[in-house]
Amino acid sequence: MYAHKKYGFRIRTRQGLLVDHLSLYARDEVDAENKLRQMYRQCEILDRRVLGRAPISLQLASKG
């Protein structure tokens, strides 16, 4: 079982728009970046950080 964490990003889209406070849950930093790049293809990652652990309900849901 993986403990999910919440990752925060600040990106620049391929159109040049700045997106602040973008966050998502993932198993690790690589997984978080892969999920981000599926939503925002060819984006530039300006900042990334770990925001915390996932709530217990999310962790239990991913277990089953």
DSSP file (Angstrom, degrees, kcal/mol; ACC not computed):
  #  RESIDUE AA STRUCTURE BP1 BP2  ACC     N-H-->O    O-->H-N    N-H-->O    O-->H-N    TCO  KAPPA ALPHA  PHI   PSI    X-CA   Y-CA   Z-CA
    1    1 A M              0   0    0      0, 0.0     2,-0.4     0, 0.0    62,-0.1   0.000 360.0 360.0 360.0 134.6    0.0    0.0    0.0
    2    2 A Y        -     0   0    0     57,-0.1     2,-0.7    60,-0.1    60,-0.1  -0.793 360.0-132.4 -98.5 140.0    1.3    3.4   -0.9
    3    3 A A        -     0   0    0     -2,-0.4     2,-0.1    24,-0.2    23,-0.1  -0.835  27.7-138.2 -89.6 116.4    0.7    6.5    1.3
    4    4 A H        -     0   0    0     -2,-0.7    50,-2.3    51,-0.1     2,-0.3  -0.447  18.3-162.6 -75.1 147.5   -0.6    9.2   -1.0
    5    5 A K  E     -AB  26  53A   0     21,-2.9    21,-2.4    48,-0.3     2,-0.5  -0.878  20.7-116.7-124.8 159.7    0.7   12.7   -0.5
    6    6 A K  E     -AB  25  52A   0     46,-4.1    45,-3.7    -2,-0.3    46,-1.2  -0.872  31.0-164.3 -99.5 126.3   -0.6   16.1   -1.7
    7    7 A Y  E     -AB  24  50A   0     17,-3.1    17,-2.0    -2,-0.5     2,-0.4  -0.889   4.4-152.2-113.2 140.6    1.8   17.9   -4.1
    8    8 A G  E     -AB  23  49A   0     41,-3.3    41,-2.1    -2,-0.4     2,-0.3  -0.894  14.0-173.7-113.3 142.7    1.6   21.6   -5.1
    9    9 A F  E     -AB  22  48A   0     13,-3.2    13,-2.1    -2,-0.4     2,-0.4  -0.944  21.2-159.8-133.7 153.4    2.7   23.1   -8.3
   10   10 A R  E     + B   0  47A   0     37,-2.2    36,-2.6    -2,-0.3    37,-1.7  -0.989  33.5 171.7-127.2 121.4    3.2   26.4   -9.9
   11   11 A I  E     -AB  19  45A   0      8,-2.3     8,-2.9    -2,-0.4     2,-0.5  -0.831  35.8-137.5-131.0 164.2    3.3   26.2  -13.7
   12   12 A R  E     -AB  18  44A   0     32,-2.3    32,-2.9    -2,-0.3     6,-0.2  -0.996  31.8-135.7-118.5 123.0    3.3   28.1  -16.9
   13   13 A T    >   -     0   0    0      4,-2.9     3,-1.9    -2,-0.5    29,-0.1  -0.185  28.1-102.1 -71.5 168.8    1.1   26.6  -19.6
   14   14 A R  T 3  S+     0   0    0     27,-0.5    -1,-0.1     1,-0.3    28,-0.1   0.719 125.5  57.2 -66.5 -18.6    2.2   26.2  -23.2
   15   15 A Q  T 3  S-     0   0    0      2,-0.1    -1,-0.3     0, 0.0    28,-0.0   0.502 123.5-106.9 -85.6  -5.3    0.1   29.3  -24.0
   16   16 A G  S <  S+     0   0    0     -3,-1.9     2,-0.2     1,-0.3    -2,-0.1   0.481  70.8 143.3  96.0   3.4    2.1   31.3  -21.4
   17   17 A L        -     0   0    0      1,-0.0    -4,-2.9    -5,-0.0     2,-0.5  -0.565  47.1-130.2 -79.0 140.8   -0.6   31.5  -18.7
   18   18 A L  E     -A   12   0A   0     -2,-0.2     2,-0.5    -6,-0.2    -6,-0.2  -0.790  19.0-165.7 -92.6 128.6    0.6   31.2  -15.1
   19   19 A V  E     -A   11   0A   0     -8,-2.9    -8,-2.3    -2,-0.5     3,-0.3  -0.961   8.9-172.9-118.3 114.6   -1.2   28.7  -12.9
   20   20 A D  E     +     0   0A   0     -2,-0.5   -10,-0.2   -10,-0.2    -8,-0.0  -0.665  61.3  20.4-100.3 157.8   -0.6   29.1   -9.1
   21   21 A H  E    S+     0   0A   0     -2,-0.2     2,-0.6     1,-0.2    -1,-0.2   0.840  72.2 162.8  56.7  41.6   -1.8   26.8   -6.3
   22   22 A L  E     +A    9   0A   0    -13,-2.1   -13,-3.2    -3,-0.3     2,-0.3  -0.822  13.7 177.0 -89.1 123.1   -2.3   23.7   -8.5
   23   23 A S  E     +A    8   0A   0     -2,-0.6     2,-0.3   -15,-0.2   -15,-0.2  -0.961  11.6 164.7-133.9 149.9   -2.5   20.7   -6.2
   24   24 A L  E     -A    7   0A   0    -17,-2.0   -17,-3.1    -2,-0.3     2,-0.4  -0.981  34.0-109.9-155.1 160.7   -3.1   17.0   -6.6
   25   25 A Y  E     +A    6   0A   0     -2,-0.3     2,-0.3   -19,-0.2   -19,-0.2  -0.765  43.7 153.6 -96.5 139.5   -2.7   13.7   -4.8
   26   26 A A  E     -A    5   0A   0    -21,-2.4   -21,-2.9    -2,-0.4    28,-0.1  -0.976  52.0-114.3-156.7 165.5   -0.1   11.1   -5.9
   27   27 A R  S    S-     0   0    0     -2,-0.3     2,-0.3   -23,-0.2   -24,-0.2   0.884  94.8 -13.2 -70.9 -39.6    2.0    8.3   -4.6
   28   28 A D  S  > S-     0   0    0    -23,-0.1     4,-2.3    -3,-0.1     5,-0.2  -0.892  79.5 -85.5-152.8 179.6    5.3   10.1   -5.2
   29   29 A E  H  > S+     0   0    0     -2,-0.3     4,-2.4     1,-0.2     5,-0.2   0.865 123.8  51.9 -64.8 -36.9    6.8   13.1   -7.0
   30   30 A V  H  > S+     0   0    0      2,-0.2     4,-2.3     1,-0.2    -1,-0.2   0.921 110.7  47.9 -64.8 -44.1    7.2   11.3  -10.3
   31   31 A D  H  > S+     0   0    0      2,-0.2     4,-2.3     1,-0.2    -2,-0.2   0.896 111.3  51.4 -62.9 -41.0    3.6   10.1  -10.2
   32   32 A A  H  X S+     0   0    0     -4,-2.3     4,-2.4     1,-0.2    -2,-0.2   0.915 110.6  47.8 -62.9 -44.0    2.4   13.7   -9.4
   33   33 A E  H  X S+     0   0    0     -4,-2.4     4,-2.5     2,-0.2    -1,-0.2   0.891 110.4  52.3 -66.5 -38.3    4.4   15.1  -12.3
   34   34 A N  H  X S+     0   0    0     -4,-2.3     4,-1.2     2,-0.2    -2,-0.2   0.922 110.9  47.1 -62.1 -43.7    3.0   12.5  -14.7
   35   35 A K  H  X S+     0   0    0     -4,-2.3     4,-1.3     1,-0.2     3,-0.3   0.913 112.2  50.8 -62.8 -42.4   -0.5   13.3  -13.7
   36   36 A L  H  X S+     0   0    0     -4,-2.4     4,-2.9     1,-0.2     3,-0.4   0.919 108.7  50.8 -61.1 -45.0    0.2   17.0  -14.1
   37   37 A R  H  < S+     0   0    0     -4,-2.5    -1,-0.2     1,-0.2    -2,-0.2   0.705 104.0  59.0 -71.4 -19.3    1.7   16.6  -17.6
   38   38 A Q  H  < S+     0   0    0     -4,-1.2     3,-0.3    -3,-0.3    -1,-0.2   0.858 115.2  36.0 -71.4 -35.3   -1.4   14.6  -18.6
   39   39 A M  H  < S+     0   0    0     -4,-1.3     2,-0.5    -3,-0.4    -2,-0.2   0.861 129.3  32.5 -83.8 -38.2   -3.6   17.6  -17.8
   40   40 A Y  S >< S-     0   0    0     -4,-2.9     3,-1.3    -5,-0.2    -1,-0.2  -0.757  81.6-160.3-124.0  82.3   -1.1   20.3  -18.9
   41   41 A R  T 3  S+     0   0    0     -2,-0.5   -27,-0.5    -3,-0.3    -3,-0.1  -0.365  74.6   6.6 -65.0 140.1    0.9   19.1  -21.8
   42   42 A Q  T 3  S+     0   0    0      1,-0.2    -1,-0.3    -5,-0.1     2,-0.1   0.749  92.0 154.2  59.9  29.5    4.2   20.9  -22.5
   43   43 A C    <   -     0   0    0     -3,-1.3     2,-0.6   -30,-0.1   -30,-0.2  -0.451  44.1-125.8 -81.4 160.4    3.9   23.0  -19.4
   44   44 A E  E     -B   12   0A   0    -32,-2.9   -32,-2.3    -2,-0.1     2,-0.7  -0.940  18.4-139.4-105.6 122.2    6.9   24.5  -17.6
   45   45 A I  E     +B   11   0A   0     -2,-0.6   -34,-0.2   -34,-0.2     3,-0.1  -0.734  24.9 174.5 -84.5 116.6    7.0   23.6  -13.9
   46   46 A L  E     +     0   0A   0    -36,-2.6     2,-0.3    -2,-0.7   -35,-0.2   0.782  66.9   2.5 -91.2 -32.4    8.2   26.7  -12.0
   47   47 A D  E     -B   10   0A   0    -37,-1.7   -37,-2.2     2,-0.0     2,-0.3  -0.986  59.0-175.4-155.6 144.8    7.8   25.3   -8.5
   48   48 A R  E     +B    9   0A   0     -2,-0.3     2,-0.3   -39,-0.2   -39,-0.2  -0.994  11.6 164.2-142.3 146.7    6.8   22.0   -6.8
   49   49 A R  E     -B    8   0A   0    -41,-2.1   -41,-3.3    -2,-0.3     2,-0.5  -0.991  39.7-109.3-158.0 155.9    6.4   21.1   -3.2
   50   50 A V  E     -B    7   0A   0     -2,-0.3   -43,-0.3   -43,-0.2     3,-0.1  -0.813  27.6-175.0 -88.8 125.5    4.9   18.5   -0.9
   51   51 A L  E     -     0   0A   0    -45,-3.7     2,-0.3    -2,-0.5   -44,-0.2   0.669  51.0 -76.3 -96.7 -20.4    1.8   19.9    0.8
   52   52 A G  E     -B    6   0A   0    -46,-1.2   -46,-4.1     0, 0.0    -1,-0.3  -0.928  58.3 -48.3 151.8-174.9    1.0   17.0    3.1
   53   53 A R  E     -B    5   0A   0     -2,-0.3   -48,-0.3   -48,-0.3     3,-0.1  -0.544  58.5-100.4 -89.5 157.0   -0.4   13.5    3.4
   54   54 A A        -     0   0    0    -50,-2.3    -1,-0.1    -2,-0.2     5,-0.0  -0.395  46.1 -93.1 -71.2 150.8   -3.7   12.5    1.9
   55   55 A P    >>  -     0   0    0      0, 0.0     4,-1.7     0, 0.0     3,-0.8  -0.302  38.1-111.4 -59.4 152.3   -6.8   12.2    4.2
   56   56 A I  H 3> S+     0   0    0      1,-0.3     4,-2.4     2,-0.2     5,-0.2   0.823 116.1  60.7 -58.9 -34.0   -7.3    8.7    5.6
   57   57 A S  H 3> S+     0   0    0      1,-0.2     4,-1.9     2,-0.2    -1,-0.3   0.881 105.5  47.3 -63.9 -37.6  -10.5    8.3    3.6
   58   58 A L  H <> S+     0   0    0     -3,-0.8     4,-1.9     2,-0.2    -1,-0.2   0.894 111.4  51.0 -68.8 -40.0   -8.5    8.7    0.3
   59   59 A Q  H  X S+     0   0    0     -4,-1.7     4,-0.8     1,-0.2    -2,-0.2   0.893 111.5  47.2 -64.8 -39.6   -5.8    6.3    1.4
   60   60 A L  H  X S+     0   0    0     -4,-2.4     4,-1.1     1,-0.2     3,-0.3   0.869 109.5  54.1 -69.1 -36.8   -8.4    3.7    2.3
   61   61 A A  H  < S+     0   0    0     -4,-1.9     3,-0.3     1,-0.2    -2,-0.2   0.877 107.7  49.7 -65.9 -37.2  -10.2    4.2   -1.0
   62   62 A S  H  < S+     0   0    0     -4,-1.9    -1,-0.2     1,-0.2    -2,-0.2   0.703 103.2  63.3 -75.0 -18.2   -7.0    3.6   -3.0
   63   63 A K  H  <        0   0    0     -4,-0.8    -1,-0.2    -3,-0.3    -2,-0.2   0.862 360.0 360.0 -71.2 -37.2   -6.4    0.4   -1.0
   64   64 A G     <        0   0    0     -4,-1.1    -1,-0.2    -3,-0.3    -2,-0.2   0.445 360.0 360.0 -87.8 360.0   -9.5   -1.4   -2.2
